Amino acid sequence: MNPAFRYILCLGLLFSCSVTIAQVQFEISVNAKQIGRKDRLEVKYDISGSENLSGFKAPYFKDWKVITGPQNGLQKININGSKTTIVSYIYTLSPKSTGTLIVPPTGITVNGRKMECKPVEITVAKQDHLDDVIPPGSRMPGSYYLDNEDNTSEFSDDILKAGEDPIRKIRDNLFIKVIPSKTRCYLGEPVLVTYKLYTRLASKSIVVKQPSFTGCTVSEMTTNENDPEKRKTETVNGKVYTSHMIRKVQLFPLQAGTMGVGPVSVENAVTFLTSSNEFRELYYGMDAGKEFKLTLSTDPVSIDVLPLPDLKKNTAIGNFGITVGLKKNTIAANETNALVVTISGNGNFRSVALPDIKWPANTYSFDPVETEDVDRLSFPLQGTKTYEIPFEVSVVGKTSFEPFSFTYFDPLKGSYHTISSPRLQLTVTPAIEKKLQQSVAAITNKSLAVPQRSHGK
């Protein structure tokens, strides 16, 4: 089978089990239903139809060893004019035994409602490897197959002159590069990493090995949409190239020290024309060249992760603001109200947590409902995180909510910032049930009252 066709075909291979609420679907997809005992299984927990997600629970992989994950992926797909968004939590697993193993379900909150996917059964054979198991990472959006055959209209380097070394010529006119936004960052500070292929040749390029990342979580920014960054013209060291974006990710370091950014490998098939080709052959598109293959890899990159100075509790990483309000400023005693806390800005939204709240006396609070509206294709991530905390007050009168503080660390300035919420006032009126009882009693007393007769003289 043609390798290019095989990798294009990989896009269509999907085994899944799903749960649907309205137009939202939560499913597990895997790269194969049958694998060898030394094969790697790629598991994607996919949520399609909404980006308003929160509370993803890390699955307990009883039958599996976790090699990498979770990584985050985002795809925006346009099918017949209908756009669909797919958010993925991606793991690479290794089986602990042979036989039938279970990929466990997990839960997540979508649009404020809890959803749970269904488990998937995987058959692990006693052989080390099975044919046609797609390598983990091969299904990343937009990074399988780069067709550069039309570069002949832009450059003339695809002509192989007499005495020229074809492999040397490929190396001089085609290379891949990993570009981190920085090589030193703070703990939790997002780092943008882009993998690109630069070429002046007519070639077919296939990603044969995806990069691995250590000491961090990953948010995928590679999409299937027509991103202007995917293909453009760039100048490197005075030479003009066509650049192709292979993959773009946002990394969030989990620990101080060294964060590893693994290499990507690309197999390139280049067909050179020879200086002896006649114009007639080129004009009529005859086979007038020879194909040469060369696999290129980027060098591994290490990013130094600095610890946060004087780490404080519940510290968000980025630049944020906070708004706080009550759903109702006046309620009846024992009536349910809600405190709404919205944190907005840019940075590492995984580090954002609900600040500690000092509740007034005679107040009973319930579990918060968390929602998130984040643009996962922006760097750094931009959006809002909202917490709605239901509560009740049992005593009639004026209730005051003391201000509370939210602290974040701005990695660009290298300093902490603390912002405070305003003081909130709530008016609590008598309970509705008591008012109703009083009204019923008044009506009853009035109906039972004995009318007074007037007696004439």
HUCOR-V323757 format. One record per residue. N is the residue number from 1. RES is the residue in one letter. SS is DSSP state (2 for helix, 1 for strand, 0 for the rest). D_LAST is the distance of its C-alpha to the last C-alpha in whole Angstrom. Layout:
n=N res=RES ss=SS d_last=D_LAST
n=N res=RES ss=SS d_last=D_LAST
This chain:
n=1 res=M ss=0 d_last=121
n=2 res=N ss=0 d_last=121
n=3 res=P ss=2 d_last=119
n=4 res=A ss=2 d_last=117
n=5 res=F ss=2 d_last=116
n=6 res=R ss=2 d_last=115
n=7 res=Y ss=2 d_last=113
n=8 res=I ss=2 d_last=111
n=9 res=L ss=2 d_last=111
n=10 res=C ss=2 d_last=109
n=11 res=L ss=0 d_last=106
n=12 res=G ss=0 d_last=105
n=13 res=L ss=0 d_last=105
n=14 res=L ss=0 d_last=102
n=15 res=F ss=1 d_last=101
n=16 res=S ss=1 d_last=97
n=17 res=C ss=1 d_last=94
n=18 res=S ss=1 d_last=91
n=19 res=V ss=1 d_last=87
n=20 res=T ss=1 d_last=85
n=21 res=I ss=1 d_last=81
n=22 res=A ss=0 d_last=81
n=23 res=Q ss=0 d_last=84
n=24 res=V ss=1 d_last=85
n=25 res=Q ss=1 d_last=88
n=26 res=F ss=1 d_last=89
n=27 res=E ss=1 d_last=92
n=28 res=I ss=1 d_last=95
n=29 res=S ss=1 d_last=99
n=30 res=V ss=1 d_last=102
n=31 res=N ss=0 d_last=106
n=32 res=A ss=0 d_last=107
n=33 res=K ss=0 d_last=105
n=34 res=Q ss=1 d_last=109
n=35 res=I ss=1 d_last=111
n=36 res=G ss=1 d_last=114
n=37 res=R ss=0 d_last=113
n=38 res=K ss=0 d_last=115
n=39 res=D ss=0 d_last=113
n=40 res=R ss=1 d_last=110
n=41 res=L ss=1 d_last=107
n=42 res=E ss=1 d_last=104
n=43 res=V ss=1 d_last=101
n=44 res=K ss=1 d_last=98
n=45 res=Y ss=1 d_last=94
n=46 res=D ss=1 d_last=93
n=47 res=I ss=1 d_last=90
n=48 res=S ss=1 d_last=90
n=49 res=G ss=0 d_last=87
n=50 res=S ss=0 d_last=86
n=51 res=E ss=0 d_last=87
n=52 res=N ss=0 d_last=84
n=53 res=L ss=1 d_last=85
n=54 res=S ss=1 d_last=84
n=55 res=G ss=0 d_last=85
n=56 res=F ss=0 d_last=88
n=57 res=K ss=0 d_last=89
n=58 res=A ss=0 d_last=93
n=59 res=P ss=0 d_last=94
n=60 res=Y ss=0 d_last=95
n=61 res=F ss=0 d_last=99
n=62 res=K ss=0 d_last=100
n=63 res=D ss=0 d_last=103
n=64 res=W ss=1 d_last=104
n=65 res=K ss=1 d_last=105
n=66 res=V ss=1 d_last=104
n=67 res=I ss=1 d_last=107
n=68 res=T ss=1 d_last=105
n=69 res=G ss=1 d_last=101
n=70 res=P ss=1 d_last=98
n=71 res=Q ss=1 d_last=99
n=72 res=N ss=1 d_last=97
n=73 res=G ss=1 d_last=98
n=74 res=L ss=1 d_last=96
n=75 res=Q ss=1 d_last=97
n=76 res=K ss=1 d_last=95
n=77 res=I ss=1 d_last=97
n=78 res=N ss=1 d_last=96
n=79 res=I ss=1 d_last=97
n=80 res=N ss=0 d_last=96
n=81 res=G ss=0 d_last=94
n=82 res=S ss=1 d_last=92
n=83 res=K ss=1 d_last=92
n=84 res=T ss=1 d_last=92
n=85 res=T ss=1 d_last=92
n=86 res=I ss=1 d_last=93
n=87 res=V ss=1 d_last=93
n=88 res=S ss=1 d_last=95
n=89 res=Y ss=1 d_last=96
n=90 res=I ss=1 d_last=99
n=91 res=Y ss=1 d_last=101
n=92 res=T ss=1 d_last=105
n=93 res=L ss=1 d_last=105
n=94 res=S ss=1 d_last=108
n=95 res=P ss=1 d_last=108
n=96 res=K ss=0 d_last=108
n=97 res=S ss=0 d_last=109
n=98 res=T ss=0 d_last=110
n=99 res=G ss=1 d_last=108
n=100 res=T ss=1 d_last=105
n=101 res=L ss=1 d_last=103
n=102 res=I ss=1 d_last=99
n=103 res=V ss=1 d_last=98
n=104 res=P ss=0 d_last=95
n=105 res=P ss=0 d_last=92
n=106 res=T ss=0 d_last=90
n=107 res=G ss=1 d_last=86
n=108 res=I ss=1 d_last=85
n=109 res=T ss=1 d_last=82
n=110 res=V ss=1 d_last=82
n=111 res=N ss=0 d_last=79
n=112 res=G ss=0 d_last=77
n=113 res=R ss=1 d_last=78
n=114 res=K ss=1 d_last=80
n=115 res=M ss=1 d_last=83
n=116 res=E ss=1 d_last=86
n=117 res=C ss=0 d_last=89
n=118 res=K ss=0 d_last=91
n=119 res=P ss=0 d_last=94
n=120 res=V ss=1 d_last=97
n=121 res=E ss=1 d_last=100
n=122 res=I ss=1 d_last=104
n=123 res=T ss=1 d_last=107
n=124 res=V ss=1 d_last=110
n=125 res=A ss=1 d_last=113
n=126 res=K ss=0 d_last=116
n=127 res=Q ss=0 d_last=118
n=128 res=D ss=0 d_last=118
n=129 res=H ss=0 d_last=117
n=130 res=L ss=0 d_last=116
n=131 res=D ss=0 d_last=117
n=132 res=D ss=0 d_last=115
n=133 res=V ss=0 d_last=112
n=134 res=I ss=0 d_last=111
n=135 res=P ss=0 d_last=112
n=136 res=P ss=0 d_last=109
n=137 res=G ss=0 d_last=108
n=138 res=S ss=0 d_last=109
n=139 res=R ss=0 d_last=106
n=140 res=M ss=0 d_last=105
n=141 res=P ss=0 d_last=104
n=142 res=G ss=0 d_last=106
n=143 res=S ss=0 d_last=109
n=144 res=Y ss=0 d_last=111
n=145 res=Y ss=1 d_last=114
n=146 res=L ss=1 d_last=115
n=147 res=D ss=1 d_last=117
n=148 res=N ss=0 d_last=119
n=149 res=E ss=2 d_last=121
n=150 res=D ss=2 d_last=120
n=151 res=N ss=2 d_last=122
n=152 res=T ss=2 d_last=125
n=153 res=S ss=2 d_last=123
n=154 res=E ss=0 d_last=123
n=155 res=F ss=0 d_last=126
n=156 res=S ss=0 d_last=129
n=157 res=D ss=0 d_last=130
n=158 res=D ss=0 d_last=130
n=159 res=I ss=1 d_last=133
n=160 res=L ss=1 d_last=136
n=161 res=K ss=0 d_last=139
n=162 res=A ss=0 d_last=142
n=163 res=G ss=0 d_last=143
n=164 res=E ss=0 d_last=139
n=165 res=D ss=0 d_last=137
n=166 res=P ss=2 d_last=134
n=167 res=I ss=2 d_last=133
n=168 res=R ss=2 d_last=133
n=169 res=K ss=2 d_last=132
n=170 res=I ss=2 d_last=129
n=171 res=R ss=2 d_last=128
n=172 res=D ss=2 d_last=129
n=173 res=N ss=2 d_last=127
n=174 res=L ss=1 d_last=124
n=175 res=F ss=1 d_last=122
n=176 res=I ss=1 d_last=118
n=177 res=K ss=1 d_last=117
n=178 res=V ss=1 d_last=114
n=179 res=I ss=1 d_last=112
n=180 res=P ss=1 d_last=109
n=181 res=S ss=0 d_last=107
n=182 res=K ss=0 d_last=108
n=183 res=T ss=0 d_last=110
n=184 res=R ss=1 d_last=108
n=185 res=C ss=1 d_last=105
n=186 res=Y ss=1 d_last=102
n=187 res=L ss=0 d_last=100
n=188 res=G ss=0 d_last=98
n=189 res=E ss=0 d_last=99
n=190 res=P ss=1 d_last=99
n=191 res=V ss=1 d_last=103
n=192 res=L ss=1 d_last=104
n=193 res=V ss=1 d_last=107
n=194 res=T ss=1 d_last=108
n=195 res=Y ss=1 d_last=111
n=196 res=K ss=1 d_last=113
n=197 res=L ss=1 d_last=116
n=198 res=Y ss=1 d_last=119
n=199 res=T ss=1 d_last=121
n=200 res=R ss=0 d_last=124
n=201 res=L ss=0 d_last=125
n=202 res=A ss=0 d_last=124
n=203 res=S ss=1 d_last=123
n=204 res=K ss=1 d_last=120
n=205 res=S ss=1 d_last=119
n=206 res=I ss=1 d_last=117
n=207 res=V ss=1 d_last=115
n=208 res=V ss=1 d_last=117
n=209 res=K ss=1 d_last=115
n=210 res=Q ss=0 d_last=112
n=211 res=P ss=0 d_last=111
n=212 res=S ss=0 d_last=110
n=213 res=F ss=1 d_last=107
n=214 res=T ss=1 d_last=107
n=215 res=G ss=0 d_last=105
n=216 res=C ss=1 d_last=102
n=217 res=T ss=1 d_last=100
n=218 res=V ss=1 d_last=100
n=219 res=S ss=1 d_last=98
n=220 res=E ss=1 d_last=100
n=221 res=M ss=0 d_last=100
n=222 res=T ss=0 d_last=102
n=223 res=T ss=0 d_last=101
n=224 res=N ss=0 d_last=102
n=225 res=E ss=0 d_last=101
n=226 res=N ss=0 d_last=103
n=227 res=D ss=0 d_last=103
n=228 res=P ss=0 d_last=105
n=229 res=E ss=0 d_last=107
n=230 res=K ss=0 d_last=108
n=231 res=R ss=1 d_last=111
n=232 res=K ss=1 d_last=112
n=233 res=T ss=1 d_last=115
n=234 res=E ss=1 d_last=116
n=235 res=T ss=1 d_last=119
n=236 res=V ss=1 d_last=121
n=237 res=N ss=0 d_last=124
n=238 res=G ss=0 d_last=125
n=239 res=K ss=1 d_last=124
n=240 res=V ss=1 d_last=122
n=241 res=Y ss=1 d_last=120
n=242 res=T ss=1 d_last=118
n=243 res=S ss=1 d_last=115
n=244 res=H ss=1 d_last=113
n=245 res=M ss=1 d_last=110
n=246 res=I ss=1 d_last=111
n=247 res=R ss=1 d_last=108
n=248 res=K ss=1 d_last=105
n=249 res=V ss=1 d_last=103
n=250 res=Q ss=1 d_last=101
n=251 res=L ss=1 d_last=102
n=252 res=F ss=1 d_last=99
n=253 res=P ss=1 d_last=101
n=254 res=L ss=0 d_last=100
n=255 res=Q ss=0 d_last=102
n=256 res=A ss=0 d_last=105
n=257 res=G ss=1 d_last=108
n=258 res=T ss=1 d_last=110
n=259 res=M ss=1 d_last=108
n=260 res=G ss=1 d_last=110
n=261 res=V ss=1 d_last=111
n=262 res=G ss=0 d_last=113
n=263 res=P ss=0 d_last=115
n=264 res=V ss=0 d_last=115
n=265 res=S ss=1 d_last=118
n=266 res=V ss=1 d_last=119
n=267 res=E ss=1 d_last=121
n=268 res=N ss=1 d_last=123
n=269 res=A ss=1 d_last=125
n=270 res=V ss=1 d_last=127
n=271 res=T ss=1 d_last=129
n=272 res=F ss=1 d_last=132
n=273 res=L ss=1 d_last=134
n=274 res=T ss=1 d_last=137
n=275 res=S ss=0 d_last=139
n=276 res=S ss=0 d_last=142
n=277 res=N ss=0 d_last=139
n=278 res=E ss=0 d_last=139
n=279 res=F ss=2 d_last=137
n=280 res=R ss=2 d_last=137
n=281 res=E ss=2 d_last=136
n=282 res=L ss=2 d_last=133
n=283 res=Y ss=2 d_last=132
n=284 res=Y ss=0 d_last=132
n=285 res=G ss=0 d_last=130
n=286 res=M ss=0 d_last=133
n=287 res=D ss=0 d_last=133
n=288 res=A ss=0 d_last=135
n=289 res=G ss=1 d_last=134
n=290 res=K ss=1 d_last=134
n=291 res=E ss=1 d_last=131
n=292 res=F ss=1 d_last=131
n=293 res=K ss=1 d_last=128
n=294 res=L ss=1 d_last=127
n=295 res=T ss=1 d_last=124
n=296 res=L ss=1 d_last=123
n=297 res=S ss=1 d_last=120
n=298 res=T ss=0 d_last=119
n=299 res=D ss=0 d_last=119
n=300 res=P ss=0 d_last=116
n=301 res=V ss=1 d_last=114
n=302 res=S ss=1 d_last=113
n=303 res=I ss=1 d_last=110
n=304 res=D ss=1 d_last=110
n=305 res=V ss=1 d_last=106
n=306 res=L ss=1 d_last=105
n=307 res=P ss=0 d_last=102
n=308 res=L ss=0 d_last=99
n=309 res=P ss=0 d_last=100
n=310 res=D ss=0 d_last=97
n=311 res=L ss=0 d_last=95
n=312 res=K ss=0 d_last=92
n=313 res=K ss=0 d_last=89
n=314 res=N ss=0 d_last=88
n=315 res=T ss=0 d_last=90
n=316 res=A ss=1 d_last=90
n=317 res=I ss=1 d_last=93
n=318 res=G ss=1 d_last=93
n=319 res=N ss=1 d_last=91
n=320 res=F ss=1 d_last=87
n=321 res=G ss=1 d_last=84
n=322 res=I ss=1 d_last=80
n=323 res=T ss=1 d_last=77
n=324 res=V ss=1 d_last=74
n=325 res=G ss=1 d_last=70
n=326 res=L ss=1 d_last=67
n=327 res=K ss=0 d_last=66
n=328 res=K ss=0 d_last=62
n=329 res=N ss=0 d_last=61
n=330 res=T ss=1 d_last=58
n=331 res=I ss=1 d_last=57
n=332 res=A ss=1 d_last=54
n=333 res=A ss=0 d_last=55
n=334 res=N ss=0 d_last=57
n=335 res=E ss=0 d_last=58
n=336 res=T ss=0 d_last=62
n=337 res=N ss=1 d_last=63
n=338 res=A ss=1 d_last=67
n=339 res=L ss=1 d_last=69
n=340 res=V ss=1 d_last=72
n=341 res=V ss=1 d_last=76
n=342 res=T ss=1 d_last=78
n=343 res=I ss=1 d_last=82
n=344 res=S ss=1 d_last=84
n=345 res=G ss=1 d_last=87
n=346 res=N ss=1 d_last=91
n=347 res=G ss=1 d_last=93
n=348 res=N ss=1 d_last=93
n=349 res=F ss=2 d_last=90
n=350 res=R ss=2 d_last=91
n=351 res=S ss=2 d_last=90
n=352 res=V ss=0 d_last=87
n=353 res=A ss=0 d_last=84
n=354 res=L ss=0 d_last=81
n=355 res=P ss=0 d_last=80
n=356 res=D ss=0 d_last=79
n=357 res=I ss=0 d_last=75
n=358 res=K ss=0 d_last=73
n=359 res=W ss=0 d_last=70
n=360 res=P ss=0 d_last=67
n=361 res=A ss=0 d_last=65
n=362 res=N ss=0 d_last=63
n=363 res=T ss=1 d_last=64
n=364 res=Y ss=1 d_last=66
n=365 res=S ss=1 d_last=69
n=366 res=F ss=1 d_last=70
n=367 res=D ss=1 d_last=74
n=368 res=P ss=1 d_last=75
n=369 res=V ss=1 d_last=76
n=370 res=E ss=1 d_last=79
n=371 res=T ss=1 d_last=80
n=372 res=E ss=1 d_last=83
n=373 res=D ss=1 d_last=84
n=374 res=V ss=1 d_last=88
n=375 res=D ss=1 d_last=91
n=376 res=R ss=0 d_last=93
n=377 res=L ss=0 d_last=96
n=378 res=S ss=0 d_last=96
n=379 res=F ss=0 d_last=98
n=380 res=P ss=0 d_last=96
n=381 res=L ss=0 d_last=93
n=382 res=Q ss=1 d_last=90
n=383 res=G ss=1 d_last=87
n=384 res=T ss=1 d_last=83
n=385 res=K ss=1 d_last=82
n=386 res=T ss=1 d_last=78
n=387 res=Y ss=1 d_last=77
n=388 res=E ss=1 d_last=73
n=389 res=I ss=1 d_last=71
n=390 res=P ss=1 d_last=68
n=391 res=F ss=1 d_last=66
n=392 res=E ss=1 d_last=62
n=393 res=V ss=1 d_last=60
n=394 res=S ss=0 d_last=58
n=395 res=V ss=0 d_last=56
n=396 res=V ss=0 d_last=54
n=397 res=G ss=1 d_last=55
n=398 res=K ss=1 d_last=58
n=399 res=T ss=1 d_last=62
n=400 res=S ss=1 d_last=65
n=401 res=F ss=1 d_last=68
n=402 res=E ss=0 d_last=71
n=403 res=P ss=0 d_last=74
n=404 res=F ss=0 d_last=77
n=405 res=S ss=1 d_last=81
n=406 res=F ss=1 d_last=83
n=407 res=T ss=1 d_last=87
n=408 res=Y ss=1 d_last=90
n=409 res=F ss=1 d_last=93
n=410 res=D ss=1 d_last=95
n=411 res=P ss=0 d_last=98
n=412 res=L ss=0 d_last=100
n=413 res=K ss=0 d_last=99
n=414 res=G ss=0 d_last=99
n=415 res=S ss=1 d_last=96
n=416 res=Y ss=1 d_last=93
n=417 res=H ss=1 d_last=90
n=418 res=T ss=1 d_last=86
n=419 res=I ss=1 d_last=83
n=420 res=S ss=1 d_last=80
n=421 res=S ss=0 d_last=76
n=422 res=P ss=0 d_last=73
n=423 res=R ss=0 d_last=70
n=424 res=L ss=1 d_last=68
n=425 res=Q ss=1 d_last=64
n=426 res=L ss=1 d_last=61
n=427 res=T ss=1 d_last=57
n=428 res=V ss=1 d_last=56
n=429 res=T ss=1 d_last=52
n=430 res=P ss=0 d_last=50
n=431 res=A ss=0 d_last=51
n=432 res=I ss=2 d_last=50
n=433 res=E ss=2 d_last=49
n=434 res=K ss=2 d_last=47
n=435 res=K ss=2 d_last=45
n=436 res=L ss=2 d_last=44
n=437 res=Q ss=2 d_last=43
n=438 res=Q ss=2 d_last=40
n=439 res=S ss=2 d_last=39
n=440 res=V ss=2 d_last=39
n=441 res=A ss=2 d_last=37
n=442 res=A ss=2 d_last=35
n=443 res=I ss=2 d_last=34
n=444 res=T ss=2 d_last=34
n=445 res=N ss=2 d_last=31
n=446 res=K ss=2 d_last=29
n=447 res=S ss=2 d_last=29
n=448 res=L ss=2 d_last=28
n=449 res=A ss=0 d_last=25
n=450 res=V ss=0 d_last=22
n=451 res=P ss=0 d_last=19
n=452 res=Q ss=0 d_last=16
n=453 res=R ss=0 d_last=13
n=454 res=S ss=0 d_last=10
n=455 res=H ss=0 d_last=7
n=456 res=G ss=0 d_last=4
n=457 res=K ss=0 d_last=0
